């Protein structure tokens, strides 16, 4: 993912944007869950294990495409299912 990105975007910047977008989606899941959704976050858990559904994955795709100025293709999260895989 990094090799096709504009040079001004650093790994730290990518990490911050990816983690921020995922945490925002987990927070948006809100009170209809009995667990603290943010505590579900782990760099090594898959996005589905964290509770993100297909609609949220689409929202994540759109946000990362916008924030990173990089086209995130539809099967991206199947190939890179964890935050760690996305970042690296």
N, C-alpha and C positions, 0 to 999 in steps of 0.2 A: 504494500500500500504506500509506503513512504517514498519509494523510488519515483512514483508518478506525480508527486505533490510539488507544488511551488516551493522553491528553495527556502523562502522566508519562514516556512512553517517548520518548527523544530519538533523533536520527539516529545519534549516537555509540553509544548503547546498542544500537540496531538493528544497526549495523555490527559491533560486538563480538560480539553474539549470533549473527548470520548467519555471520561468519567463523569463530567458535569452533565452531559446529556442523559446518560443512563440513570444517574441519581435523580435528576429532575423527573424522569418517567416513573421511577420507583416512588417518589414522593407524590406524584399525581395519582397513583393507585389509591392513595388515601385511606380514609377510615373504613371502607368496606372490607378491609382485610383485618384479621385479628393479630397480625404481627407487625412489628415496626419494619416497614418495607425497606428502609435504607439499610437496616442490619442484614438484609439478604444479599447486599452487594459484596462481591469478591472478584478480584481480577481473574481468578481461575475457575469460577462457576460459569456455566453457559448462560446466555441471556434468558433462555427458556427456564432454566433452573431457578433463576432469580424471580421468575414470575411474569416476564414480559410476554405478551401475547402477540399474534401476528399484526394487529393494528398498531401496537406500540413499536414493533420492529420497523414498520413502515414510517412511523413518525421519527424514529431514531435515524433511519436511512435519510430521510428528508433533511433533518437537522444537520447531520454530519456532512451531507453534500453541500449544504449552505455554509456551514461554519468552516469547513476545511477547503472549500473551493475545489472539491474533488468529487467526481461522479461515483457514488456508491451504487454498484449494480445490484439487481434484485437478489441474486443468490449469495451476496457477500457474506451475510451472517451464517449461512450454512458452511462456508469455507473458513470463516473466522468467527467461531461461536462464542468466544470469551473476550472480555475486555483486553486481557493480555495479548491475545492473538490479533485483535484489531489494532492495538497500539504498535505492535512489533511486526 
